[in-house]
């Protein structure tokens, strides 16, 4: 069974096929809205290893720190705001909303922690040790 190709992989293969069929590099670049260097890289990869090297690889690097519940919150916020008010969501307004939401959650956790500590003796302040020198 053949594996499904990603849209980017299909774009790369189609661009190569058009070049092989005689289309000019300029027309292929314009058709796919890509730069000269991107097309040149795809051609170099094709010549080096064929379709196998044009496959989209899994991204490397640090995985996202954004949790699924934060992603869901962002999507709900955008959908609700745009459907209810018709106002345009900006990065700045979304950032402010997220900061407020995070502050509220931190405050809630601190309140729970303080409530759970009621009745316990307070901690003695630590004595800072300074080197004389």
C-alpha positions as CSV (number, residue, x, y, z in Angstrom):
1,X,0.0,0.0,0.0
2,X,1.4,3.4,-0.9
3,X,1.8,6.0,1.8
4,X,0.0,9.3,1.5
5,X,2.1,12.2,0.4
6,X,2.0,15.5,2.2
7,X,0.9,18.7,0.3
8,X,4.4,20.1,0.4
9,X,5.8,16.8,-1.0
10,X,3.3,16.9,-3.8
11,X,4.2,20.5,-4.5
12,X,7.9,19.6,-4.8
13,X,7.3,16.6,-7.0
14,X,4.9,18.6,-9.3
15,X,7.4,21.4,-9.7
16,X,10.1,18.9,-10.6
17,X,7.8,17.2,-13.1
18,X,7.0,20.5,-14.7
19,X,10.7,21.3,-15.1
20,X,11.3,17.9,-16.6
21,X,8.4,18.5,-19.1
22,X,10.1,21.7,-20.3
23,X,8.5,24.5,-18.2
24,X,10.8,27.4,-17.4
25,X,12.1,27.9,-13.9
26,X,10.5,31.3,-13.8
27,X,7.0,30.0,-14.6
28,X,7.3,27.2,-12.0
29,X,8.5,29.7,-9.4
30,X,5.6,31.9,-10.1
31,X,3.1,29.0,-10.3
32,X,4.0,27.7,-6.8
33,X,5.0,31.1,-5.3
34,X,8.5,29.9,-4.4
35,X,11.9,31.5,-4.5
36,X,14.7,30.6,-6.8
37,X,16.7,29.1,-4.0
38,X,13.9,26.8,-2.9
39,X,13.4,25.5,-6.5
40,X,17.2,25.1,-6.8
41,X,17.3,23.1,-3.6
42,X,14.4,20.8,-4.8
43,X,16.2,20.2,-8.1
44,X,19.5,19.5,-6.2
45,X,17.7,17.0,-3.9
46,X,15.9,15.3,-6.9
47,X,19.2,14.9,-8.7
48,X,20.9,13.5,-5.7
49,X,18.3,11.0,-4.5
50,X,15.0,11.3,-6.4
51,X,11.6,11.5,-4.7
52,X,12.9,10.0,-1.5
53,X,14.9,13.1,-0.7
54,X,11.9,15.4,-1.5
55,X,9.9,13.8,1.3
56,X,8.9,16.1,4.2
57,X,10.8,15.1,7.3
58,X,9.7,15.4,10.8
59,X,10.8,18.7,12.3
60,X,13.8,18.7,14.6
61,X,14.5,20.8,17.6
62,X,12.7,21.5,20.8
63,X,9.0,20.4,20.9
64,X,6.4,23.0,21.6
65,X,5.9,24.0,25.2
66,X,2.3,24.9,24.5
67,X,0.0,22.4,26.2
68,X,-3.1,21.0,24.4
69,X,-5.4,22.8,26.8
70,X,-3.7,26.2,26.1
71,X,-4.1,25.5,22.3
72,X,-7.8,24.7,22.9
73,X,-8.3,27.9,24.9
74,X,-6.7,29.9,22.1
75,X,-8.9,28.3,19.4
76,X,-12.1,28.8,21.5
77,X,-11.1,32.4,22.2
78,X,-10.6,33.2,18.5
79,X,-13.8,31.4,17.4
80,X,-15.9,33.0,20.2
81,X,-14.6,36.5,19.7
82,X,-14.9,36.5,15.9
83,X,-18.3,34.9,15.9
84,X,-19.8,37.0,18.7
85,X,-18.3,40.4,18.1
86,X,-16.9,40.3,14.6
87,X,-13.8,41.9,16.0
88,X,-10.5,41.0,14.6
89,X,-8.1,39.1,16.9
90,X,-4.6,40.4,17.1
91,X,-1.5,38.8,18.6
92,X,-1.4,41.6,21.2
93,X,-5.0,41.1,22.4
94,X,-4.5,37.3,22.5
95,X,-1.3,37.7,24.4
96,X,-3.0,39.9,27.0
97,X,-5.8,37.4,27.4
98,X,-3.4,34.6,27.9
99,X,-1.3,36.5,30.4
100,X,-4.5,37.3,32.4
101,X,-5.6,33.7,32.2
102,X,-2.2,32.5,33.5
103,X,-2.1,35.1,36.3
104,X,-5.6,34.0,37.4
105,X,-4.5,30.3,37.5
106,X,-1.3,31.1,39.4
107,X,-3.3,33.2,41.9
108,X,-5.8,30.4,42.3
109,X,-3.1,27.9,43.0
110,X,-1.4,30.2,45.5
111,X,-4.7,30.7,47.3
112,X,-5.1,26.9,47.5
113,X,-1.6,26.5,48.8
114,X,-2.1,29.2,51.5
115,X,-5.4,27.7,52.5
116,X,-3.8,24.3,52.9
117,X,-1.0,25.8,55.0
118,X,-3.4,27.3,57.6
119,X,-2.7,26.0,61.1
120,X,0.9,25.1,60.3
121,X,3.7,27.1,62.1
122,X,5.4,29.7,59.9
123,X,8.7,28.8,58.4
124,X,11.7,30.5,60.1
125,X,13.5,32.9,57.7
126,X,16.6,31.5,56.3
127,X,19.9,33.0,57.4
128,X,21.9,34.2,54.4
129,X,25.5,33.2,54.5
130,X,27.9,35.7,53.1
131,X,31.5,35.0,52.5
132,X,33.8,37.6,53.9
133,X,36.7,38.2,51.7
